[in-house]
Amino acid sequence: MHLAALVPLLVAFAVAQVSARTPPTQLQIGVKRRNPDPDCVKTKVGDRLAIQYVGKLWEDGKQFDSSWDRDQPFRFTLGNGEVIQGMDTGMRGMCLGEKRKLTIPAHLGYAGKGTPGIPPNSVLVFETELVGINELKHEEL
């Protein structure tokens, strides 16, 4: 194969590698496990949620927090501004027992402020599981 034929392939590979590590600018919601009940109770603004989660930095995968490590679900009211905007939005319409992966761009996280363990302008990744809605608890599926 001639070198001239390899150049376009190498350029395409380099572009793919760079774009694969371009920080996301929009909230990404990946469903990891669904509740099989089509009539499941779904989260809505005003619901009191109990979730288990692990939070990591998108850039290097470094864990900065985990409710699982504390063996205690984290509780908050959806849509009440108690959590970062990306978490608030990413947990809407979720069913008990569902697992989601939320990739939260910096502007929907801590933005330029950062917080202990999270540098300013960090993209965050949360692996979440909804274990309670308004005191309803999830029994293992």
Buried (B, 14 or more C-beta within 10 A) or exposed (E): EEEEEEEEEEEEEEEEEEEEEEEBEEBBBEEEEBBEEEEBBBBEEEBBBBBBBBBBBBEEEEEBBBBEEEEEBBEBBBBEEEBBBBBBBBBBEBBBBBBBBBBBBBBBBBBEEBEEEBEEBBBBBBBBBBBBBEEEEBEEE
